[in-house]
Amino acid sequence: MTTEGHLEKTKSFAPDSRKTLRDHVTDDASAEPGAMEPAPLLRVTDLTVQFGPVRAVDGVSLDVAAGPFGLGLVGESGSGKSTIGRAIVRLVRSSGGSITFAGQDVGSLRGAALKGYRRNTQIVFQDPDNSLDPRMTIGATIAEVLRAHQVVPRNAITERVEALLTETGLDADFAQRYPHQLSGGQRQRVAIARALCVQPLLLVLDEPTSALDVRTQANILKLIARLRTERALSYLLITHNFGVVSELCEQTAVLYLGRIAEIGKTEVLLRAAAHPYTVALRSAVPEVDVAARRSRIVLPGDPPDAANPPSGCVFHPRCPLAVARCRTEVPVLREAGPGHLVACHRAEDVLAGAPMPTHSGRSLS
Amino acid sequence: MNGTPAADPAPAGRLGICGLTVCFGSRQVVSIDELRLDHGEILGLAGESGSGKSMTTLAILGLAHTVGASVSGSITLDGVELTGLPQDKLRAIRGRRIAAIFQSPSTAFNPVYRVGSIVTKALRLHGATKSEAPDRAAEAMRQVLLPPDLMRRYPSQLSGGQLQRVAIALAIALRAEILLADEPTSALDVTVQAEVLDLLRDLRESIGMSILFISHDLAVVAELCDRVAVMRQGLIVEQGPASDVLSAPADPYTAELLESVPKLASQS
């Protein structure tokens, strides 16, 4: 079995509009958010998602280029990163702004058009324990999706299920097993196989490795890297850990309280972040290598209540560099370098290496 | 900060494990020849799911029988044998002298009680008087940098990081000498994880607490621990000073675990 082999078969069976979609999108992997360029695969413009009094996402704009391409969404719990992913796959309704996929408005899709969109965008959740039906075998779980979307003829379903399992690094005989007979990492591979079975162009990976051991995490990340190349996948990788995006995502957006704090090339954000929150998040990642370890920047307190966000810059109550202006004036996203946007009044000082308080054996008193 | 533990007049090996085996029926899941936790030391016990690290914790707490496992061998606390002690004697040690915190703080608290009443009740059970219990609880909350008004809330109203700090506060309030921390940060954001690690480090510095820190993540172990023991399939494959083991692992399994840690620096 080769990937090309069954890709070929799909196309001959279901010659849908997606070939033209692929042609529509450009191969520009270095798309800059907000810049005037040919349309990306996915464009999120000024997205707002409101749950009652809480603005979970507040005016977020993002571009995802055609694959192979990875965009990392990094932030703490409550930063709105999962809500953005769910809004993109239409699991939650947006309250404002727009999402376009290959030039098509996603918010207005209905019926067959929406179903078609769901073939193009798939989601993988954090916890495969909850996303797989415990009473269905792995084979039945994947076959259900193949049938619903008529991906292959009925008599080819078993063969395709086995091909998908093999592609995601599982034995073909896993098709007969139930989720509880699998380990967490194996279940996550099944969830990925199920997402891939409709040949999506875009995957939303919502904390796909956070529930896993580091060694299993490393294997799942390797799988994503391989599929990215083999299937020319685009994906949003949602995580709270900078270490996870560093090898898999060209671009990274750092989110805080539903807003983009900083967005740019991952490598630039890791090397020369312009937002104090990015610097702090990065410094919180534990590292084995003592020499590479940076002193951790202390962020006092917890993320604020999203129902009652702070005035001015929402980050100011925890920001070690906050000045009077930060309390009153909302920072807008502005350029910090080529393709690098930051929402911080003090970005220049951060880039110049303004000192921030680090943890140094603070004593309990 | 991760150097050798400070020289201390207290006897070495507060907690000593010798020839410990934990079995489910005929299946042996833990077999540890020797492991010791010194005074004021943070010892990392690293390994994957199923390596036996959590069963080791349960055995130390005298709770392995609750999941159907049988324990043999020796576990000593300051030279006093714990295995075979009757449950009432163990109950006086658990919490009071050996405290434990677990991976998922949200399932560690009874959801129908307020946080404050959970902490004060535990203090009362371990002999605090009715008048002093609330004060000691409030003091412990202050030590873990939580606002005292959290005491009036229910567990579901706290974040994961806050709950884990309450669990640590409970250990402080009971003046536990040894803390068994079983994957205490694995369910938390990296930022919150960093705070909890700082807190554990501070506890060692300020009150000389000895900590057995269990984790699958060697990067976290590297940040926190003085020594590390790597477990695989119930056996300790390697142990030694964290800086030695992590910079030059002798066992290929340790090397593999190290290799799995996502590398941040690769791009910088």
Interface residues (C-beta under 8 A of the other chain):
Chain A: E76 S77 S183 G184 D213 V214 R215 T216 Q217 A218 L221 H240 N241 F242 G243 V244 S246 E247 T266 E267 L270 R271 A280 L281 R282 S283 A284 V285 P286 E287 V288 D289 V290 A292 R293 R296 L299 D302 H359 G361 R362 S363 L364
Chain B: M1 N2 E48 S49 Q143 S159 G160 G161 Q162 D189 V190 T191 V192 Q193 A194 L197 D198 R201 D202 L203 E205 S206 H216 D217 L218 A219 V220 A222 E223 S243 L246 S247 E256 L257 L258 E259 S260 V261 P262 K263 L264 A265 S266 Q267 S268
